[in-house]
């Protein structure tokens, strides 16, 4: 079972393991001498007691749509991974929210 929150979660300091690790990953990027001008997307997933807990952290994205800009970069990276492996990634929007509710 995968557990994904559909709500923004921002706790300072982070209140669980996956969020603390994601914050540490962003901290490593922020402190890196060559990090300026880069965009970072971190995925952290933990399998715990038969469930999977996940978080996504982004850094370096500014403007009105940082989440959407990060998602476009993720799709660009996934498209390249698929192409390298001889496949094609296609994304189709679904007319309902996460969880199947209409």
KOLSE-31414 format. One record per residue (C-alpha): y, z, x; residue number from 1; residue in three letters. Coordinates in nm, 4 decimals. Each point is the difference from the previous one (the first is absolute). Layout:
residues N
PT, y, z, x, k, r
PT, Y, Z, X, NUM, ALA
...
This chain:
residues 102
PT, y, z, x, k, r
PT, 0.0000, 0.0000, 0.0000, 1, UNK
PT, 0.3426, -0.0925, 0.1338, 2, UNK
PT, 0.2957, 0.2165, -0.0886, 3, UNK
PT, 0.3326, -0.1798, 0.0146, 4, UNK
PT, 0.3173, 0.1500, -0.1328, 5, UNK
PT, 0.2336, -0.2360, -0.1783, 6, UNK
PT, 0.2894, 0.2392, 0.0487, 7, UNK
PT, 0.2183, 0.0369, 0.3096, 8, UNK
PT, -0.0989, 0.3077, 0.1999, 9, UNK
PT, 0.2510, 0.1439, 0.2440, 10, UNK
PT, -0.0530, 0.3548, 0.1225, 11, UNK
PT, 0.1761, 0.1411, 0.3042, 12, UNK
PT, -0.1977, 0.1214, 0.1772, 13, UNK
PT, -0.2976, -0.2078, -0.1192, 14, UNK
PT, -0.2335, 0.2061, -0.2173, 15, UNK
PT, -0.3382, -0.1490, 0.0865, 16, UNK
PT, -0.1944, -0.1496, 0.2894, 17, UNK
PT, 0.0409, -0.3724, -0.0746, 18, UNK
PT, 0.3765, 0.0396, -0.0420, 19, UNK
PT, 0.0332, 0.2050, 0.3208, 20, UNK
PT, -0.1886, -0.2654, 0.1989, 21, UNK
PT, 0.2112, -0.2797, -0.1517, 22, UNK
PT, 0.3185, 0.1901, 0.0874, 23, UNK
PT, -0.1255, 0.0476, 0.3580, 24, UNK
PT, -0.0711, -0.3741, 0.0260, 25, UNK
PT, 0.3550, -0.0791, -0.1123, 26, UNK
PT, 0.1302, 0.2606, 0.2442, 27, UNK
PT, -0.1800, -0.1735, 0.2883, 28, UNK
PT, 0.1639, -0.3296, -0.0979, 29, UNK
PT, 0.3445, 0.1582, -0.0401, 30, UNK
PT, -0.0235, 0.1583, 0.3455, 31, UNK
PT, -0.1302, -0.3106, 0.1741, 32, UNK
PT, 0.2502, -0.1607, 0.2407, 33, UNK
PT, -0.0817, -0.3473, -0.1355, 34, UNK
PT, -0.0110, 0.0971, -0.3690, 35, UNK
PT, 0.3531, -0.1030, -0.0910, 36, UNK
PT, 0.0170, -0.2942, -0.2398, 37, UNK
PT, -0.3691, 0.0177, -0.0908, 38, UNK
PT, -0.1465, 0.0541, -0.3462, 39, UNK
PT, -0.3013, 0.2296, -0.0353, 40, UNK
PT, -0.2570, 0.0436, -0.2776, 41, UNK
PT, -0.2587, 0.2770, 0.0473, 42, UNK
PT, -0.3096, 0.0374, -0.2166, 43, UNK
PT, -0.1937, 0.3250, 0.0211, 44, UNK
PT, -0.3187, 0.0599, -0.2007, 45, UNK
PT, -0.2319, 0.2999, 0.0024, 46, UNK
PT, -0.3402, 0.0282, -0.1656, 47, UNK
PT, -0.0329, 0.3567, -0.1202, 48, UNK
PT, -0.2679, 0.1485, -0.2244, 49, UNK
PT, -0.1010, -0.3382, -0.1393, 50, UNK
PT, 0.3581, -0.1088, -0.0686, 51, UNK
PT, 0.2381, -0.2141, 0.1996, 52, UNK
PT, 0.3589, 0.1147, 0.0435, 53, UNK
PT, 0.2618, -0.2420, 0.1307, 54, UNK
PT, 0.3651, -0.0294, 0.0854, 55, UNK
PT, 0.2286, -0.2737, 0.1216, 56, UNK
PT, 0.3071, 0.0708, 0.2115, 57, UNK
PT, 0.2672, -0.2543, 0.0888, 58, UNK
PT, 0.2738, 0.0023, 0.2613, 59, UNK
PT, 0.2779, -0.2312, 0.1108, 60, UNK
PT, 0.0493, -0.1658, -0.3375, 61, UNK
PT, 0.3523, 0.0228, -0.1399, 62, UNK
PT, 0.1968, -0.1506, -0.2832, 63, UNK
PT, -0.0623, 0.0028, -0.3738, 64, UNK
PT, -0.3728, -0.0799, 0.0057, 65, UNK
PT, -0.1692, 0.1685, 0.2991, 66, UNK
PT, -0.3320, 0.0501, -0.1840, 67, UNK
PT, -0.0132, -0.3632, -0.1150, 68, UNK
PT, 0.0915, -0.1223, 0.3494, 69, UNK
PT, -0.2809, 0.2114, 0.1484, 70, UNK
PT, -0.2477, -0.1389, -0.2563, 71, UNK
PT, 0.0959, -0.3563, 0.0939, 72, UNK
PT, -0.0672, 0.0791, 0.3668, 73, UNK
PT, -0.3392, 0.1494, -0.0914, 74, UNK
PT, -0.0905, -0.3168, -0.1919, 75, UNK
PT, 0.1110, -0.2132, 0.2950, 76, UNK
PT, -0.2255, 0.1998, 0.2339, 77, UNK
PT, -0.2935, -0.0115, -0.2428, 78, UNK
PT, 0.0454, -0.3755, -0.0425, 79, UNK
PT, -0.0232, -0.0428, 0.3783, 80, UNK
PT, -0.3130, 0.2198, 0.0202, 81, UNK
PT, -0.1660, -0.2056, -0.2736, 82, UNK
PT, 0.0950, -0.3296, 0.1710, 83, UNK
PT, -0.1337, 0.1183, 0.3359, 84, UNK
PT, -0.3312, 0.0694, -0.1756, 85, UNK
PT, -0.0127, -0.3405, -0.1712, 86, UNK
PT, 0.1042, 0.1237, -0.3441, 87, UNK
PT, 0.3023, -0.0348, -0.2262, 88, UNK
PT, 0.1771, 0.2943, -0.1637, 89, UNK
PT, 0.1453, -0.0625, -0.3434, 90, UNK
PT, 0.1842, 0.2611, -0.2047, 91, UNK
PT, 0.0313, -0.0143, -0.3762, 92, UNK
PT, 0.2247, 0.2398, -0.1947, 93, UNK
PT, -0.1666, 0.1996, -0.2752, 94, UNK
PT, 0.1807, 0.0617, -0.3328, 95, UNK
PT, -0.0757, 0.3745, -0.0122, 96, UNK
PT, 0.0759, 0.3075, 0.2127, 97, UNK
PT, -0.2455, 0.1624, 0.2399, 98, UNK
PT, -0.2783, 0.1724, -0.1903, 99, UNK
PT, -0.0464, -0.2717, -0.2617, 100, UNK
PT, 0.2360, 0.1506, -0.2562, 101, UNK
PT, 0.1889, -0.2490, -0.2108, 102, UNK
